[in-house]
Amino acid sequence: MPVARALEATAIVGDEGGAAWRDRMDDLREAFRVAVERVDRAGRLAEGWTVEAATDWVWARSHLTTWQHLVGERGWSLDDYEERSVRSILDEILAPAPDGA
């Protein structure tokens, strides 16, 4: 966490470390895009979402700052954070499963 926060700070002020932060965040977004594309290919992306918009949403909702606010500052347990954030994100971007699935 301290390394991530330092890299994030360099991105804000434009220092060279900011490139490393952006690279890591771009890699994370790409991993989410791959997952969202699988959801879309399965016909489960909720109405109103595109792959790009859903990817951006998942990436933003999963951002390190959200974890820091809830776990680091508000004392949420890691298990509670993971369970609630994953459930919430899936509820937002997944279409209901077809009957019998």
KESE-54071 format. One line per 2 residues: their letters; for each residue x, y, z of N, C-alpha, C, O. Coordinates in nm, 3 decimals. Layout:
<sites>
A) X,Y,Z,X,Y,Z,X,Y,Z,X,Y,Z  ...
</sites>
This chain:
<sites>
MP) 0.080,-0.119,0.000,0.000,0.000,0.000,0.085,0.127,0.000,0.056,0.219,-0.075  0.191,0.134,0.082,0.272,0.257,0.080,0.336,0.283,-0.057,0.345,0.398,-0.100
VA) 0.379,0.179,-0.125,0.437,0.197,-0.258,0.331,0.247,-0.356,0.356,0.338,-0.434  0.214,0.187,-0.351,0.107,0.229,-0.440,0.069,0.375,-0.416,0.049,0.450,-0.511
RA) 0.060,0.414,-0.291,0.025,0.553,-0.259,0.134,0.648,-0.308,0.103,0.757,-0.357  0.260,0.608,-0.296,0.370,0.694,-0.343,0.364,0.708,-0.495,0.384,0.818,-0.547
LE) 0.338,0.599,-0.566,0.328,0.606,-0.712,0.209,0.690,-0.754,0.217,0.768,-0.849  0.099,0.675,-0.683,-0.020,0.755,-0.714,0.009,0.903,-0.695,-0.033,0.986,-0.775
AT) 0.081,0.936,-0.589,0.115,1.076,-0.563,0.203,1.132,-0.674,0.186,1.248,-0.713  0.297,1.053,-0.724,0.382,1.102,-0.832,0.302,1.126,-0.959,0.335,1.215,-1.038
AI) 0.198,1.049,-0.980,0.112,1.070,-1.097,0.038,1.203,-1.085,0.017,1.272,-1.185  -0.001,1.239,-0.964,-0.074,1.362,-0.942,0.014,1.484,-0.969,-0.031,1.582,-1.028
VG) 0.139,1.478,-0.926,0.229,1.594,-0.942,0.309,1.587,-1.072,0.385,1.679,-1.102  0.294,1.480,-1.148,0.359,1.471,-1.277,0.502,1.420,-1.275,0.573,1.434,-1.374
DE) 0.545,1.362,-1.166,0.680,1.307,-1.159,0.690,1.180,-1.242,0.589,1.124,-1.285  0.813,1.134,-1.263,0.838,1.015,-1.345,0.771,0.890,-1.290,0.729,0.804,-1.367
GG) 0.760,0.878,-1.161,0.694,0.761,-1.103,0.548,0.750,-1.143,0.489,0.643,-1.135  0.492,0.861,-1.187,0.354,0.860,-1.231,0.332,0.767,-1.348,0.224,0.708,-1.362
AA) 0.432,0.752,-1.433,0.421,0.660,-1.547,0.406,0.517,-1.497,0.328,0.440,-1.552  0.480,0.483,-1.393,0.469,0.347,-1.337,0.329,0.325,-1.280,0.271,0.217,-1.297
WR) 0.274,0.425,-1.213,0.139,0.414,-1.158,0.037,0.395,-1.270,-0.048,0.307,-1.263  0.047,0.479,-1.374,-0.047,0.468,-1.485,-0.034,0.333,-1.555,-0.134,0.275,-1.596
DR) 0.088,0.283,-1.570,0.108,0.150,-1.630,0.037,0.043,-1.550,-0.030,-0.044,-1.607  0.051,0.047,-1.419,-0.013,-0.054,-1.334,-0.165,-0.042,-1.339,-0.235,-0.143,-1.343
MD) -0.214,0.079,-1.338,-0.359,0.099,-1.346,-0.413,0.059,-1.483,-0.524,0.006,-1.493  -0.335,0.084,-1.588,-0.376,0.040,-1.723,-0.379,-0.112,-1.731,-0.468,-0.169,-1.793
DL) -0.280,-0.178,-1.668,-0.278,-0.325,-1.666,-0.400,-0.380,-1.592,-0.462,-0.476,-1.636  -0.434,-0.317,-1.480,-0.550,-0.360,-1.404,-0.678,-0.340,-1.485,-0.764,-0.428,-1.487
RE) -0.691,-0.226,-1.552,-0.808,-0.201,-1.635,-0.817,-0.304,-1.747,-0.926,-0.351,-1.778  -0.705,-0.338,-1.807,-0.705,-0.438,-1.915,-0.752,-0.574,-1.864,-0.826,-0.643,-1.933
AF) -0.711,-0.612,-1.744,-0.758,-0.739,-1.687,-0.910,-0.736,-1.668,-0.978,-0.835,-1.695  -0.962,-0.623,-1.622,-1.107,-0.611,-1.608,-1.176,-0.616,-1.744,-1.283,-0.675,-1.757
RV) -1.115,-0.555,-1.845,-1.175,-0.556,-1.979,-1.187,-0.698,-2.032,-1.290,-0.734,-2.090  -1.084,-0.779,-2.012,-1.089,-0.919,-2.056,-1.206,-0.991,-1.989,-1.278,-1.067,-2.054
AV) -1.224,-0.969,-1.859,-1.334,-1.033,-1.787,-1.470,-0.983,-1.836,-1.562,-1.062,-1.854  -1.482,-0.853,-1.858,-1.609,-0.797,-1.906,-1.640,-0.847,-2.046,-1.757,-0.872,-2.078
ER) -1.539,-0.861,-2.130,-1.561,-0.916,-2.264,-1.618,-1.058,-2.256,-1.705,-1.094,-2.334  -1.568,-1.139,-2.162,-1.622,-1.275,-2.144,-1.768,-1.269,-2.103,-1.850,-1.347,-2.152
VD) -1.801,-1.177,-2.014,-1.940,-1.160,-1.971,-2.026,-1.121,-2.091,-2.136,-1.174,-2.109  -1.976,-1.031,-2.173,-2.051,-0.986,-2.291,-2.070,-1.100,-2.391,-2.179,-1.117,-2.444
RA) -1.964,-1.177,-2.417,-1.975,-1.290,-2.510,-2.075,-1.394,-2.462,-2.139,-1.463,-2.542  -2.089,-1.405,-2.332,-2.186,-1.500,-2.275,-2.328,-1.443,-2.275,-2.422,-1.510,-2.233
GR) -2.343,-1.320,-2.322,-2.475,-1.258,-2.326,-2.524,-1.211,-2.191,-2.645,-1.196,-2.171  -2.435,-1.188,-2.097,-2.474,-1.153,-1.961,-2.446,-1.009,-1.922,-2.469,-0.972,-1.807
LA) -2.397,-0.926,-2.016,-2.374,-0.786,-1.983,-2.510,-0.717,-1.977,-2.589,-0.724,-2.071  -2.536,-0.650,-1.867,-2.667,-0.587,-1.846,-2.697,-0.482,-1.952,-2.607,-0.420,-2.009
EG) -2.825,-0.465,-1.977,-2.871,-0.366,-2.075,-2.818,-0.228,-2.039,-2.814,-0.189,-1.922  -2.777,-0.156,-2.141,-2.727,-0.020,-2.121,-2.578,-0.009,-2.103,-2.522,0.101,-2.104
WT) -2.511,-0.123,-2.086,-2.366,-0.122,-2.070,-2.299,-0.163,-2.200,-2.344,-0.255,-2.268  -2.190,-0.094,-2.234,-2.099,-0.142,-2.337,-1.980,-0.204,-2.266,-1.961,-0.184,-2.146
VE) -1.900,-0.280,-2.339,-1.780,-0.340,-2.279,-1.690,-0.230,-2.223,-1.639,-0.243,-2.112  -1.671,-0.123,-2.299,-1.581,-0.016,-2.253,-1.636,0.054,-2.129,-1.562,0.078,-2.034
AA) -1.764,0.087,-2.130,-1.822,0.156,-2.014,-1.821,0.066,-1.890,-1.787,0.112,-1.781  -1.856,-0.060,-1.906,-1.855,-0.153,-1.792,-1.713,-0.172,-1.740,-1.692,-0.180,-1.619
TD) -1.617,-0.180,-1.831,-1.477,-0.193,-1.789,-1.435,-0.072,-1.707,-1.374,-0.086,-1.601  -1.467,0.047,-1.754,-1.434,0.168,-1.680,-1.499,0.168,-1.542,-1.437,0.205,-1.443
WV) -1.626,0.125,-1.537,-1.700,0.124,-1.411,-1.639,0.026,-1.311,-1.618,0.061,-1.195  -1.610,-0.094,-1.357,-1.550,-0.194,-1.268,-1.414,-0.145,-1.219,-1.382,-0.158,-1.101
WA) -1.335,-0.090,-1.309,-1.202,-0.040,-1.273,-1.213,0.071,-1.168,-1.140,0.071,-1.069  -1.304,0.165,-1.191,-1.319,0.276,-1.097,-1.372,0.229,-0.962,-1.325,0.274,-0.857
RS) -1.469,0.138,-0.964,-1.527,0.088,-0.838,-1.430,0.003,-0.759,-1.445,-0.014,-0.638  -1.328,-0.051,-0.828,-1.230,-0.138,-0.762,-1.100,-0.066,-0.731,-1.001,-0.128,-0.691
HL) -1.099,0.063,-0.748,-0.976,0.139,-0.738,-0.918,0.134,-0.597,-0.991,0.121,-0.498  -0.788,0.145,-0.590,-0.715,0.139,-0.464,-0.766,0.242,-0.363,-0.768,0.215,-0.243
TT) -0.805,0.358,-0.410,-0.851,0.461,-0.317,-0.979,0.418,-0.245,-0.999,0.453,-0.128  -1.065,0.345,-0.313,-1.187,0.295,-0.248,-1.149,0.198,-0.136,-1.203,0.205,-0.026
WQ) -1.057,0.108,-0.166,-1.008,0.014,-0.064,-0.950,0.091,0.054,-0.979,0.060,0.169  -0.868,0.191,0.024,-0.805,0.270,0.130,-0.908,0.338,0.218,-0.896,0.339,0.341
HL) -1.011,0.396,0.156,-1.114,0.464,0.235,-1.186,0.367,0.327,-1.206,0.397,0.445  -1.226,0.252,0.275,-1.310,0.162,0.354,-1.230,0.072,0.448,-1.265,0.058,0.565
VG) -1.124,0.013,0.398,-1.045,-0.079,0.482,-0.946,-0.001,0.569,-0.939,-0.021,0.690  -0.870,0.087,0.504,-0.765,0.159,0.576,-0.816,0.264,0.673,-0.763,0.279,0.783
ER) -0.919,0.338,0.631,-0.966,0.449,0.714,-1.089,0.417,0.797,-1.102,0.465,0.909  -1.180,0.337,0.742,-1.306,0.309,0.812,-1.306,0.176,0.885,-1.402,0.144,0.955
GW) -1.200,0.098,0.870,-1.185,-0.025,0.947,-1.263,-0.145,0.897,-1.283,-0.241,0.971  -1.309,-0.142,0.771,-1.376,-0.260,0.717,-1.276,-0.375,0.713,-1.157,-0.354,0.690
SL) -1.326,-0.496,0.734,-1.239,-0.612,0.716,-1.219,-0.634,0.566,-1.304,-0.597,0.484  -1.107,-0.695,0.533,-1.079,-0.724,0.392,-1.187,-0.815,0.334,-1.230,-0.795,0.220
DD) -1.232,-0.914,0.412,-1.338,-1.004,0.363,-1.468,-0.929,0.334,-1.531,-0.953,0.231  -1.507,-0.837,0.423,-1.628,-0.759,0.400,-1.614,-0.672,0.276,-1.706,-0.664,0.194
YE) -1.500,-0.608,0.262,-1.478,-0.523,0.145,-1.488,-0.604,0.017,-1.557,-0.564,-0.077  -1.419,-0.716,0.012,-1.420,-0.799,-0.109,-1.560,-0.849,-0.141,-1.606,-0.839,-0.254
ER) -1.628,-0.903,-0.041,-1.761,-0.960,-0.065,-1.859,-0.852,-0.110,-1.932,-0.872,-0.207  -1.860,-0.740,-0.042,-1.957,-0.635,-0.075,-1.925,-0.567,-0.209,-2.016,-0.540,-0.287
SV) -1.799,-0.540,-0.235,-1.767,-0.472,-0.360,-1.789,-0.562,-0.480,-1.842,-0.518,-0.581  -1.749,-0.689,-0.471,-1.770,-0.781,-0.583,-1.919,-0.800,-0.608,-1.964,-0.794,-0.722
RS) -1.996,-0.823,-0.502,-2.141,-0.842,-0.518,-2.206,-0.718,-0.578,-2.290,-0.730,-0.667  -2.168,-0.602,-0.532,-2.226,-0.478,-0.581,-2.193,-0.456,-0.729,-2.281,-0.420,-0.807
IL) -2.068,-0.477,-0.766,-2.027,-0.458,-0.905,-2.100,-0.557,-0.996,-2.150,-0.520,-1.102  -2.105,-0.682,-0.955,-2.174,-0.782,-1.037,-2.322,-0.751,-1.051,-2.379,-0.769,-1.158
DE) -2.384,-0.705,-0.943,-2.526,-0.668,-0.950,-2.550,-0.557,-1.051,-2.656,-0.550,-1.113  -2.452,-0.470,-1.067,-2.468,-0.356,-1.156,-2.446,-0.391,-1.303,-2.515,-0.337,-1.390
IL) -2.353,-0.479,-1.332,-2.319,-0.501,-1.474,-2.370,-0.632,-1.533,-2.368,-0.650,-1.655  -2.416,-0.724,-1.449,-2.465,-0.852,-1.500,-2.615,-0.850,-1.526,-2.693,-0.802,-1.444
AP) -2.652,-0.903,-1.641,-2.793,-0.926,-1.669,-2.836,-1.049,-1.589,-2.754,-1.135,-1.558  -2.963,-1.059,-1.556,-3.010,-1.178,-1.485,-2.979,-1.305,-1.566,-2.982,-1.304,-1.689
AP) -2.950,-1.413,-1.494,-2.925,-1.540,-1.560,-3.053,-1.589,-1.626,-3.162,-1.570,-1.572  -3.039,-1.653,-1.741,-3.158,-1.709,-1.805,-3.222,-1.812,-1.712,-3.154,-1.874,-1.630
DG) -3.353,-1.829,-1.725,-3.423,-1.929,-1.644,-3.358,-2.065,-1.661,-3.324,-2.105,-1.772  -3.342,-2.135,-1.550,-3.286,-2.269,-1.553,-3.135,-2.272,-1.554,-3.075,-2.379,-1.560
A) -3.071,-2.155,-1.550,-2.923,-2.154,-1.551,-2.869,-2.149,-1.412,-2.747,-2.147,-1.393
</sites>
